Amino acid sequence: MATADPHPTSGDVWLPIPPGEIDGLPDGLNYVHWDAGPDYPADPARCVFYAVPYMKAADVCLRPLTRMRRVRVVQALTAGIDHLLPGLDHMPPGAQLCNARGLHDASTAELALTLTLASLRGVPDFVRAQDAGEWRPDYRPALADKSVLIVGYGSIGSAIEDRLTPFECARVMRIARTARDTVRGPVHPLSELTALLPTADVVILATPLTAQTRGLVGRDFLARMKDGALLVNVARGAIVDTAALLLEVESGRLCAALDVTDPEPLPADHPLWHAPGVLVTPHVGGPSSAFLPRAKRLLRGQLALFAAGEPVRYVVGTAPESTVDRSTRP
């Protein structure tokens, strides 16, 4: 069985941002820059802290991990880590996988609000009219006085409510895996979702993709939404059953604003592109000007803990102990 590295910080730190562009990195670590290029900047076997390139294909991000025999921390720059979970089997026992909790709160919450307002107020139709040089006034629903249900009340869900607060919503309801109380009100458990769905004018998905949430928004979920309701997805495409959603939007009963889809990228001939009442953006909840300063702050904080020998934050998975000796793998 492979044993723990007695000097876990005496190796390389792989960063997707040039180290010279991150102020305040702790001394005593050897930093190298790799952002998913074809060539590695150093021997992966020397890597002890791997910050995963952002918005790159999962197979590319996982490729060096099979050779990182000494890695202790794999740090994602995304809130969701479903694309990295297969890498746990390639990590040394006890190595930790961390997500980027908090990094995308501002940007993703902004987009959730943007999609909600744009869809309710008919902005896509006005843009098409502008392209055609046509003046087409219309009467559209406001966000004011609407009931909003946030499914997935973590840090992003909470940030979404922060931005909803000035818009005079009649009610904001919150769903998470387990119940709890907040200063704004109760967070309901997932078991109460079916009872709350028929009361919501807008349903915003901000939940991680897990075995429990994959396909959560299927025929039964959608059927319980009230006529004319809006579904907003800034989470993961696979949380929604695309075929079931298409039936609802093509009938005109529901509308949808989707930053993520299943499949993704959405093929050019996919019916979602032209379905009535559907607004699609190409998974841009995270990549904005808010990303880089927050990514640097996250990496700086995690590496300060790592260099000091203290526990890192935001751990969402740990490589299991194994009877297989991984020290001889290529």
Helices and strands as residue ranges (DSSP letters): E 12-15, G 19-21, E 30-33, G 44-46, E 47-51, H 58-62, G 63-67, E 73-75, G 85-90, E 96-98, H 105-120, H 123-131, E 147-151, H 155-164, G 165-167, E 171-176, E 180-182, E 185-189, G 190-192, H 193-196, G 197-199, E 202-205, H 219-224, E 230-233, G 237-239, H 242-250, E 255-258, G 271-274, E 278-280, H 291-307, E 315-318, G 326-328
